[in-house]
Structures are given as structure tokens and as C-alpha cells.
Amino acid sequence: MGDAVQEGDVLIILESMKMEIPVEAPCAGRVSEIRVQEGASVEEGAVLAVIA
């Protein structure tokens, strides 16, 4: 946490049915919170990380 990111940077890679899906930062800022643990299942629309 605390890492600076730019719009479009890959934040997280989701895996689904053996496919990898990159999740990009929607804006520039700093990662202030990560809300999921590695290996956890997530629902569509879930907040994965917070950028401040």
C-alpha cells in the first residue's frame, strides 16, 4: 500500500477459468487500501482497492 499509480497502470490480475484479466487504475493517485486477499474469490462489482 502507499504505492503511487498512474491512470492505466495494472493494479491487480484476476484469474477466471484459466484466463488472466488485468484490472487497471481508473485514475492517478496512491493506493490507500487493498480490500481483497490474494487467492480470494470476488463478486462482480466488488471494490478491490482504493486509490486516494
Backbone as JSON Lines, residues from 0, in Angstrom:
{"i":0,"aa":"M","n":[0.83,-1.17,0.0],"ca":[0.0,0.0,0.0],"c":[0.88,1.24,0.0]}
{"i":1,"aa":"G","n":[0.29,2.34,-0.4],"ca":[1.03,3.58,-0.46],"c":[1.74,3.81,-1.77]}
{"i":2,"aa":"D","n":[1.71,2.83,-2.67],"ca":[2.38,2.97,-3.95],"c":[1.67,4.0,-4.82]}
{"i":3,"aa":"A","n":[2.44,4.83,-5.51],"ca":[1.88,5.77,-6.47],"c":[1.54,5.01,-7.76]}
{"i":4,"aa":"V","n":[0.4,5.33,-8.33],"ca":[-0.02,4.71,-9.59],"c":[-0.47,5.79,-10.56]}
{"i":5,"aa":"Q","n":[-0.37,5.49,-11.82],"ca":[-0.85,6.37,-12.88],"c":[-2.09,5.74,-13.5]}
{"i":6,"aa":"E","n":[-2.93,6.56,-14.08],"ca":[-4.12,6.04,-14.78],"c":[-3.67,5.0,-15.8]}
{"i":7,"aa":"G","n":[-4.3,3.84,-15.78],"ca":[-3.98,2.77,-16.72],"c":[-2.97,1.76,-16.21]}
{"i":8,"aa":"D","n":[-2.29,2.04,-15.08],"ca":[-1.37,1.05,-14.51],"c":[-2.16,-0.18,-14.07]}
{"i":9,"aa":"V","n":[-1.57,-1.35,-14.25],"ca":[-2.22,-2.59,-13.8],"c":[-2.06,-2.68,-12.28]}
{"i":10,"aa":"L","n":[-3.2,-2.78,-11.59],"ca":[-3.21,-2.88,-10.13],"c":[-3.28,-4.32,-9.66]}
{"i":11,"aa":"I","n":[-4.14,-5.08,-10.33],"ca":[-4.47,-6.44,-9.89],"c":[-4.67,-7.3,-11.13]}
{"i":12,"aa":"I","n":[-4.31,-8.56,-11.03],"ca":[-4.61,-9.53,-12.09],"c":[-5.64,-10.51,-11.52]}
{"i":13,"aa":"L","n":[-6.81,-10.56,-12.14],"ca":[-7.83,-11.53,-11.74],"c":[-7.68,-12.77,-12.59]}
{"i":14,"aa":"E","n":[-7.91,-13.93,-12.0],"ca":[-7.88,-15.18,-12.75],"c":[-9.27,-15.77,-12.75]}
{"i":15,"aa":"S","n":[-9.74,-16.13,-13.94],"ca":[-11.06,-16.72,-14.09],"c":[-11.02,-17.75,-15.2]}
{"i":16,"aa":"M","n":[-11.34,-18.96,-14.86],"ca":[-11.38,-20.05,-15.84],"c":[-10.09,-20.1,-16.65]}
{"i":17,"aa":"K","n":[-8.96,-20.04,-15.95],"ca":[-7.62,-20.12,-16.53],"c":[-7.25,-18.92,-17.4]}
{"i":18,"aa":"M","n":[-8.03,-17.85,-17.32],"ca":[-7.72,-16.62,-18.04],"c":[-7.25,-15.57,-17.03]}
{"i":19,"aa":"E","n":[-6.33,-14.71,-17.43],"ca":[-5.86,-13.63,-16.58],"c":[-6.45,-12.32,-17.09]}
{"i":20,"aa":"I","n":[-7.06,-11.55,-16.19],"ca":[-7.72,-10.31,-16.55],"c":[-7.07,-9.18,-15.75]}
{"i":21,"aa":"P","n":[-6.35,-8.27,-16.42],"ca":[-5.73,-7.16,-15.69],"c":[-6.78,-6.11,-15.3]}
{"i":22,"aa":"V","n":[-6.67,-5.6,-14.08],"ca":[-7.53,-4.52,-13.59],"c":[-6.64,-3.28,-13.52]}
{"i":23,"aa":"E","n":[-7.01,-2.25,-14.3],"ca":[-6.19,-1.05,-14.39],"c":[-6.7,0.05,-13.46]}
{"i":24,"aa":"A","n":[-5.79,0.92,-13.06],"ca":[-6.16,2.08,-12.23],"c":[-7.01,3.03,-13.07]}
{"i":25,"aa":"P","n":[-8.16,3.43,-12.54],"ca":[-9.02,4.36,-13.29],"c":[-8.52,5.81,-13.23]}
{"i":26,"aa":"C","n":[-7.58,6.09,-12.29],"ca":[-7.06,7.45,-12.13],"c":[-5.69,7.37,-11.47]}
{"i":27,"aa":"A","n":[-4.97,8.48,-11.48],"ca":[-3.68,8.55,-10.8],"c":[-3.9,8.81,-9.32]}
{"i":28,"aa":"G","n":[-2.96,8.37,-8.5],"ca":[-3.05,8.61,-7.06],"c":[-2.17,7.63,-6.31]}
{"i":29,"aa":"R","n":[-2.51,7.39,-5.05],"ca":[-1.78,6.41,-4.22],"c":[-2.75,5.34,-3.75]}
{"i":30,"aa":"V","n":[-2.29,4.1,-3.75],"ca":[-3.11,3.0,-3.25],"c":[-3.19,3.15,-1.73]}
{"i":31,"aa":"S","n":[-4.39,3.45,-1.23],"ca":[-4.55,3.67,0.21],"c":[-5.12,2.46,0.93]}
{"i":32,"aa":"E","n":[-5.72,1.55,0.16],"ca":[-6.31,0.37,0.8],"c":[-6.45,-0.74,-0.23]}
{"i":33,"aa":"I","n":[-6.15,-1.96,0.18],"ca":[-6.4,-3.15,-0.63],"c":[-7.44,-3.96,0.13]}
{"i":34,"aa":"R","n":[-8.56,-4.24,-0.51],"ca":[-9.69,-4.84,0.19],"c":[-9.86,-6.34,-0.04]}
{"i":35,"aa":"V","n":[-8.97,-6.97,-0.78],"ca":[-9.06,-8.41,-1.02],"c":[-7.72,-9.07,-0.73]}
{"i":36,"aa":"Q","n":[-7.79,-10.31,-0.33],"ca":[-6.59,-11.1,-0.09],"c":[-6.26,-11.89,-1.36]}
{"i":37,"aa":"E","n":[-4.99,-12.14,-1.59],"ca":[-4.58,-12.97,-2.72],"c":[-5.25,-14.33,-2.61]}
{"i":38,"aa":"G","n":[-5.82,-14.8,-3.72],"ca":[-6.47,-16.1,-3.76],"c":[-7.94,-16.08,-3.39]}
{"i":39,"aa":"A","n":[-8.45,-14.92,-2.92],"ca":[-9.86,-14.82,-2.53],"c":[-10.76,-14.76,-3.76]}
{"i":40,"aa":"S","n":[-11.97,-15.26,-3.62],"ca":[-12.99,-15.13,-4.66],"c":[-13.66,-13.77,-4.49]}
{"i":41,"aa":"V","n":[-13.96,-13.13,-5.6],"ca":[-14.62,-11.82,-5.54],"c":[-15.86,-11.83,-6.43]}
{"i":42,"aa":"E","n":[-16.83,-11.01,-6.05],"ca":[-18.07,-10.89,-6.82],"c":[-17.92,-9.74,-7.81]}
{"i":43,"aa":"E","n":[-18.67,-9.8,-8.87],"ca":[-18.69,-8.71,-9.84],"c":[-19.1,-7.42,-9.14]}
{"i":44,"aa":"G","n":[-18.38,-6.35,-9.41],"ca":[-18.68,-5.05,-8.82],"c":[-18.01,-4.8,-7.48]}
{"i":45,"aa":"A","n":[-17.29,-5.78,-6.95],"ca":[-16.63,-5.62,-5.66],"c":[-15.51,-4.59,-5.76]}
{"i":46,"aa":"V","n":[-15.31,-3.82,-4.69],"ca":[-14.19,-2.88,-4.62],"c":[-12.96,-3.67,-4.2]}
{"i":47,"aa":"L","n":[-11.93,-3.65,-5.06],"ca":[-10.72,-4.43,-4.81],"c":[-9.64,-3.61,-4.13]}
{"i":48,"aa":"A","n":[-9.55,-2.34,-4.51],"ca":[-8.55,-1.44,-3.93],"c":[-9.08,-0.02,-3.98]}
{"i":49,"aa":"V","n":[-8.51,0.83,-3.11],"ca":[-8.91,2.24,-3.05],"c":[-7.71,3.09,-3.41]}
{"i":50,"aa":"I","n":[-7.91,4.04,-4.32],"ca":[-6.88,4.99,-4.71],"c":[-7.27,6.36,-4.18]}
{"i":51,"aa":"A","n":[-6.37,6.97,-3.41],"ca":[-6.65,8.3,-2.85],"c":[-5.88,9.35,-3.62]}
